[in-house]
């Protein structure tokens, strides 16, 4: 029977390292959610706004439709939302809606058209005083179920390309003054992020001006969906 303890265990099982081919793209979400939420009670039906549903101010952009049958027949009408990504975008929007209505973050940003979250905006919200505690799953973990569904729906990635992208990013970070920034690795055919050599006891000050400058200088090195992973 599902309950708070089983949901927390499911989140914990998604933490680093992973062997699933989609592990890399989900790694940061799973890692950052696992620590703050293991002690929380998962109750997606509870929270502010659960009784009255979404308010006008919480309106969500419509989810793009999947490619039409006419497109499949070869008509020249390119879709802005490939079929492999529409389910991911839809699941991510449900997570965003939960974060806005139940999770306590009315300003939680829309995902990109690719379905990936805009981590620059998410991190900016989480850096505000008193707003970091539930930024990765909603206050009291009310959006963990939606978060897990979005992670599951993410399309499979090219692990070699992800590795090369993160390697270029790691080198750029060191070249820009973050000397302890480690390279990514490949494990079981999956790219594993680099970054702080000991995340459990951080040796890189991610709030320092020099670190933020390096992140800005190197952000273009990361493929879509990898921003914020290392």
C-alpha positions in Angstrom: 0.0 0.0 0.0 1.5 3.3 -1.1 2.1 6.0 1.6 4.6 8.7 2.7 7.3 6.2 3.6 7.1 4.4 0.2 7.1 7.6 -1.7 10.2 8.8 0.2 11.9 5.4 -0.5 11.1 5.8 -4.2 12.8 9.2 -4.3 15.8 7.9 -2.4 16.2 5.1 -5.0 16.5 7.7 -7.7 19.6 9.4 -6.2 23.1 9.1 -7.6 24.4 6.8 -9.1 21.8 5.5 -11.6 22.0 2.7 -14.3 18.8 3.6 -16.1 19.6 5.2 -19.5 17.6 8.2 -18.5 19.5 8.6 -15.3 21.7 11.5 -16.3 18.9 13.8 -17.3 17.0 13.1 -14.0 20.0 13.1 -11.7 19.9 16.6 -10.4 16.2 16.6 -9.7 16.4 13.2 -7.9 19.5 14.2 -5.9 18.2 17.5 -4.7 14.7 16.2 -3.9 15.9 13.1 -2.0 17.7 15.0 0.9 15.1 17.6 1.9 12.0 15.4 1.3 12.8 12.0 3.0 11.5 13.4 6.3 8.4 14.9 4.8 4.9 13.4 4.5 3.8 13.2 0.9 0.3 14.4 0.5 -0.4 15.8 -3.0 -4.1 16.3 -2.1 -3.2 18.8 0.7 -1.8 22.3 0.6 -2.9 25.8 -0.2 -5.4 26.0 -3.0 -6.3 22.3 -3.0 -9.9 22.9 -2.1 -10.7 25.6 -4.7 -8.3 24.5 -7.5 -6.2 26.9 -9.5 -7.0 30.6 -9.2 -7.0 33.0 -12.1 -3.5 34.2 -11.1 -2.3 30.6 -11.3 -3.4 30.0 -14.9 -1.0 27.7 -16.9 -0.1 28.0 -20.5 -1.8 25.4 -22.7 0.2 22.2 -23.3 1.1 22.0 -27.0 -0.8 19.3 -29.0 1.0 16.2 -30.3 1.7 16.2 -34.0 -1.4 15.8 -36.1 -2.3 12.9 -38.4 -1.8 15.2 -41.4 1.8 15.8 -40.3 2.4 12.1 -40.1 1.1 11.8 -43.7 4.0 14.0 -45.0 2.3 17.4 -45.2 4.8 20.2 -44.8 3.6 21.4 -41.4 6.6 21.1 -39.0 5.6 20.6 -35.3 7.3 22.7 -32.6 6.7 19.9 -30.2 8.1 16.5 -31.3 6.0 13.5 -30.4 8.7 12.1 -28.2 8.7 15.3 -26.1 5.0 16.1 -25.8 4.3 13.6 -23.0 7.4 15.0 -21.2 6.2 18.6 -21.6 2.7 17.6 -20.4 4.0 15.9 -17.3 6.4 18.8 -16.5 3.5 21.2 -16.8 1.5 19.2 -14.3 4.4 19.4 -11.9 4.7 23.2 -12.5 1.0 23.5 -11.8 1.3 21.6 -8.6 4.2 23.7 -7.5 2.1 26.9 -8.1 -1.2 25.8 -6.7 -0.2 23.4 -3.8 3.6 23.7 -3.5 3.7 27.3 -2.3 5.5 28.8 -5.4 3.0 30.8 -7.4 5.9 32.2 -9.5 7.4 28.8 -10.4 8.4 29.2 -14.1 7.1 27.4 -17.1 9.3 24.7 -18.6 11.1 25.3 -21.9 9.5 24.1 -25.1 11.7 21.0 -24.8 10.0 20.2 -21.5 13.1 20.8 -19.4 12.9 23.2 -16.5 14.6 26.6 -16.7 17.0 26.0 -13.9 18.4 29.6 -13.9 14.9 30.8 -12.9 14.2 28.0 -10.5 17.5 28.6 -8.7 16.8 32.3 -8.6 13.5 31.7 -6.8 15.2 29.2 -4.4 17.9 31.6 -3.5 15.4 34.1 -2.1 15.2 34.2 1.8 13.0 31.4 3.1 12.1 29.9 -0.3 14.6 27.1 -0.7 13.1 24.4 1.5 10.4 23.2 -0.9 11.8 24.4 -4.3 12.4 20.9 -5.6 9.1 19.2 -4.6 6.8 21.6 -3.0 6.3 22.5 0.7 5.9 19.3 2.7 6.6 17.3 -0.5 3.1 17.8 -1.9 4.4 17.7 -5.5 6.8 14.7 -5.3 4.4 12.4 -7.3 4.2 14.9 -10.1 7.9 15.4 -10.0 8.5 11.7 -10.3 6.1 11.4 -13.2 7.9 14.2 -15.1 11.3 12.5 -14.5 9.9 9.2 -15.8 8.4 10.8 -19.0 11.7 12.4 -20.0 12.9 11.1 -23.4 16.1 9.0 -23.5 19.2 11.1 -24.1 22.4 10.5 -26.0 24.8 9.7 -23.2 28.0 10.3 -25.2 26.9 13.8 -26.2 25.9 14.6 -22.7 29.3 13.5 -21.4 31.1 15.6 -23.9 29.0 18.6 -23.1 29.6 18.3 -19.4 33.3 17.7 -19.9 33.5 21.0 -21.9 31.6 22.7 -19.1 33.8 21.3 -16.4 37.0 22.5 -18.2 35.4 25.9 -18.7 34.6 26.2 -15.0 38.2 25.5 -14.1 39.5 27.9 -16.7 37.3 30.5 -15.1 38.6 30.1 -11.6 36.7 27.2 -10.1 39.8 25.0 -9.8 38.1 22.2 -7.8 35.4 21.5 -10.3 35.7 17.9 -11.3 35.1 16.2 -14.7 32.1 14.0 -15.4 32.5 10.3 -15.7 30.9 7.4 -17.7 29.4 4.6 -15.7 27.5 1.7 -17.2 27.1 3.7 -20.4 25.6 6.7 -18.6 27.1 10.1 -18.2 27.5 11.1 -14.5 27.9 14.8 -13.7 31.1 16.3 -12.3 31.2 19.4 -10.1 32.0 19.5 -6.4 34.4 16.7 -5.5 32.4 16.0 -2.3 28.8 17.2 -2.5 28.0 15.9 1.0 30.5 18.3 2.4 30.8 21.0 -0.3 34.2 22.5 -1.0 33.0 24.9 -3.7 31.2 28.0 -2.6 28.3 28.2 -5.2 27.1 31.5 -3.7 30.4 33.3 -4.3 30.5 36.0 -7.0 33.4 34.2 -8.7 31.5 31.0 -9.0 28.4 32.8 -10.3 30.6 34.6 -12.9 32.0 31.2 -14.0 28.6 29.7 -14.3 27.4 32.6 -16.5 30.5 32.3 -18.7 30.2 28.5 -19.1 26.4 28.0 -19.4 26.5 27.7 -23.2 28.6 24.6 -22.9 25.7 22.6 -21.5 23.1 21.0 -23.8 19.5 21.7 -23.1 18.4 19.7 -20.0 21.9 19.6 -18.5 21.9 23.1 -17.0 22.1 22.8 -13.3 23.2 19.1 -13.3 26.8 19.9 -12.5 
